[in-house]
Amino acid sequence: MINKFRRAKAILKKYNQEHLLLFYKELTKEQREILIDQILTIDFGEIIGLYEHSKKTINDKDTAIISPLYHYEKNLIDAKEMQGFISIGEDIIKSQKFAVVTMAGGQGTRLGYKGPKGTYELKFEETNIKKSLFQIMCEDLKRANKKYNVTIPWYIMTSEENDKKTKEYFEENNYWNYPRENVKFFIQGKLPLIDVDGKLILQETYLIKTASNGNGNVFNSMSKHNIIKDMQSKGIQWVSFGGIDNVLLKNADPLFLGLTIAKDQKIASKSIFKQDPLEKNAVFCKKDGKPAILDYDEIDLELSNSKFDNGMYKYRDSNIISHLMSIDAIIKIKDVKLPYHRSYKKNAFVNEEGMKQVPDSPNTFKYENFIFDGFKYFDDMLLLRVNPNEEFAPIKDFRSEFNPDTAKEKYEHYWKNHKF
C-alpha cells in the first residue's frame, strides 16, 4: 500500500491535483484503498489534456464545408417499394442476423428519481398498470420475436454507477420473461469531472467524481467487453442502437433495415422534421463531404430555411438517437478515438472543509463523445425521416416538452391505433 500511495502522490503532483489527498489521513483503511486505486486507474493526462484543449478551441469556428445530407421520408415511399424494403429487412431478422443495443447508462437525476433511468416507471391511467422504461423496451422486442419467430439478442450498455442496480432490477422482474441467455450487459467508459480551474472534484472525501463519457463510447465498450465477438459468433450482421428513454423507439424496424441494405449503406439514422427553423436542435448534414451533425449554434435562419429543388428543407432533420450499423461498420470504428464535446454542468462536490457543497450554478466540465462522431469515417449514410408521433417520445425531465406525461400520452395514443 505504501508503494501505491507514493505512485499516486507522484501522479497527483505531476498534474497539480494534490488536493485530492486533502482528507487522506482522516480516511479508514478501506477508504484509503478505494481512493488510491481510483487515482491509479484514472488517465490524468487525458482529462487534463481535454481541459486544456477545450480552453483553446471553445471559440474556434468550424471551417468545414457544409452541404445537405439527403433523406428519405417514410410517408412518401411508394407502397410497393416499401413492401420490398420490408421484405429485405424481415429476411435479415428471421435469419437471426440482427441484434439490438440499448444505451442505458444514465440515472434518473433530471426526473428527481434515484436509480437507473431505465427503472423509471410510467403509470398508464386506462389500465392502471405501471411499466418501467426497461419493460417497455423489452415488450417492443418481444413483439418482434413473436412476429418473426426468433429471439433477438439484446445488449444493454450500463454505467459503473447503475450496472449493479440494473442487473438486480432485471432479476427482480424475471427479465419480463425474455430469454435471459439472450440478454447481455456491458459497462460504458467514464471520465472525471473537472472544474473551471482545472481541478478534479471529490464526490466523497475518498471518491473522485466521475461521469459516463457519452454514447459514442459504445463501440469501444463493445470491443472491450467482447460484445462484438459475441455478435460475430452468433452471425449478427446488423445492429440497432437506441436510447432507453424513447418509449416509442422501434428497435426492430424491417423497413429501416431493408431500405439501408437496398441503398447499399453501412450506417443509417432516423430523424424527425425540425419545425422551428431556429429551434435549439442539432441536425444532420455533411461536413467536407462526410456525414455529420450540425450543431444549433452553427445554424442561421438562411441556412435553416434553404431547400432542395423539390421543396424539401436541406437542414431540418433532427437526431432521435435511433441508429443502424452493419457489424463491419462497428468493427471499423471500434478502436477509433472519437472527439470529445465539452458541456458545463452543475455538480455537488466536497469542499475544503470536507463538507458536501451544492453549487447554485454550473461549476464543472463534462466531456462526452457521441455516436454521430463516428459517421465521418464513412462516405455516406442513409437518413430516414419518420413521424414523431409514431417513433419519438423521449423522457428527459419535467420542464421541457419531453416530459413523462407527454411521453405517456403519445405511447397510449399510438398503441390505441396500432394493435399488435
Buried (B, 14 or more C-beta within 10 A) or exposed (E): EEEBBEEBBEBBEEBEBEEBBBBBEEBEEEBBBBBBEBBEEBEBEBBBEBBEBBEEEEEEEEEBEBBBBBBBBBEEBEEEEBEEBBEBBBBBBBEBBBBBBBBBBBBBEBBEBEBBBBBBBBEBEEEEEEBBBBBBBBEBBBEBBEBBEBBBBBBBBBBEBBBEBBBEBBEEBEBBEBEEEBBBBBBBBBBBBBBEEBBBBBBBBBBBBBBBBBBBBBBBBBBBBEBBEBBEEBEBBBBBBBBBBBBBBBBBBBBBBBBBBBEEBBBBBBBBBBEEBEEEBBBBBBBEEBBBBBEBEBBEEEBBEEEEEEEBBBBBBBBBBBBBBBBEBBBBBBEBEBEBBBEEEEBBBBEEEEEEEEEEEEBBBBBBBBBBBBBBBBEBBBBBBBBBEBBBBBBBEEEEEBBBEBBBBBBBBBEEEEEE
